Amino acid sequence: MDIKLFESKRIRSEWSETDQKWYFSIVDVIGTLTDSGNPQVYWRVLKKRLSDEGNQTVTNCNGLKMVAADGKMRMTDVADTEQLLRLIQSIPSPKAEPFKMWLAKVGYERMQEISDPEQSLDRARENWQKAGRTEKWIQQRMSGQETRNKLTDYWQEHGVQKGDEFVLLPILFIRNGPV
């Protein structure tokens, strides 16, 4: 188990090797966003309301054993990042507003990228620049991705379908030249 901090409040989290994603305690997130005296009750009421509305996010939440405040391992409702972001949208809280605004912005940007895919390339370049990457590094990264895409497209066109076949192809290529 891992502990994440948000505004100095503890949020229990756990990495799943099986699913390859993080799970976060819903009650901890609710407690942080609402300052509720009893986040368990808040979650129970919210879960019922969302379930009555037919919201599938609630039914997709999992339970994991996590260390509780009393030090014992207890079943805790958890959500992955996507589920958590959807739940945050249902919480009326000033602390949740920055998350909601960010989600709206990301959603709007994603819709723009769907209509004009070049925007996603521009955004990637901008993010790499902000991360301190050099122009040379960015260009190599983008051309490497293009080469990889062409190669996997070629392999798929020639009948390679399984992931383990893709793994073997570079080895065969190195040994024998183009397949």
N, C-alpha and C positions, 0 to 999 in steps of 0.2 A: 504494500500500500504506500502511496505517496501523498503528501499534503501540498496543496497549492494554496497560495495566499492571494486574496483579492481584497484590497483596502484593509489589510492586516487581519482579515478574517480567514479562518481555516476552511478549506474545501477539500474533503477527502476525495482521492482519486485513485484509480488503479488501471494499470496497463494490462491489456489482454493480449497475450502472445498468440492465442488462437485467432482472434479477430483483427489483430494488429491495429488496435485503437484504444484511446483512453476512455474510461468511464468515470463520471463524476457523481457524487452524492447529490441528489436533487434537493433533499432537505437542507443541506449545507448552502447550496446556491440560493434557495428561497430565503433562508435565514439572512444571508448576506444582502440580498436585493430588497428585502421588505422590512428588515429590522423587526420582524415578528417575534413576539415573546414565545410563541409556540409554532415553529415552522412545520412540525409534523402535522398539526391540525390544519394549517394553511394548505399544505400539500394535499392532505386528504380531501379537503373541500374543493380545491382546484382540480384535482384528479376526477372527482365526481362530476363537476361542472363540465369539464372537457369531454369526459366519457359520454355524458348525456347529450352533448352537442355532436357526437360522432367523430370526435378528433382522434385519429389513429395513433398519434404520438404517445398517448398514455398507454395504450395497449402494447406498444412496442418497447416500453421501458423494461429493463431487466432488473433482477435483484441480485446483489452480491453481498457476501459477508464482509463487513468492514468493522474496524474497531470503533465502538461507540464511546460516548463521553465517560461511561463508567468503566472503560477499559476492556469490556467484553466484546466478543465478535457477535455482531447482530446482522440479520438480513436488512439491507438498505436498498431502497429504490435508487437506481442509477440510470444515467442517460449518457449516450455518446455525444460528441460535439454537435452533430446535426440535430439530434433530438433536443438537446439542451437549448440550442438557439431557438428552436420552435417553441419550447416551453416559455422561454424568456419573453417571447412576444405576447404571451397570455398573462403576464404579471404586471398589474398596474402599479408602477413604482418609479419615482424619479431616478433611482439608481439604475433601473432597467432601460431608461430612455436612451442613454448613450449607445447601448447595445442595439436597441431598435433602430436608431438613426443609422448606425453603421450597417445593419442588415438591409435597410432600405437602399442605402447608397450602393452596397455590393450587388444587390438584386438589379438595380437600375443599370449599373455598369455591365453586368453580365448580359442583360437584354440588349444593350448596345453592341456588345461583342458578338452576339449571335447574328445581329443584322449586318455587322461589319467586322469580320474576324481579324482584320489588320489591327484593330484597336487592342486586342489581347496581346499581340506581339509588341506594340508600342508600350503597353503597361508593363510587360515583362522586362523590356529594356530599361524602363524608368525605375522599376523596383531594383534591378541589379545595379544601376547607377547609384541609387540611394544606399545600397549595401556596400558601396565602395569598390565595385568591380571595375576593371579597366575596360576600355572600348575593345581592346584586342580580346580579352577574356569573353566579353559579351558576344562578339562576332563569332569566336570559335564555338561557343555554346550553342548559338543559334544555327550555325552551319552544321554542327555535329548532330543536332536534333533533326534537321532536314535530311541529312544523310541516313540516319537511323530510320526515319519514317519511310524513305524510298526503299531501303533495304528490306524492311519488314513487309511493305506492300508487295515487293517483288516476290518474296518468299510465299506470301499468301496466294498470290496469283498462280504460283507453281505448285500449289497443293499442300504446303506446310500449314498444319492447323493446330497442333497441340503445343502447349508451352514448352514441354521437354524437348520437342523437335527444334524449337527456336534456340534453345540452349546449346544444342549440339552443332548447329549450323556454323557458328564462328570457328569452332574447332575443325570441322571438316574443311572450311574455307582456307584456314591457315595451312592445313596439311596438303590439300589437293588443289587449291585455287578455286575459282568460281564453280559452283555446283550446277 
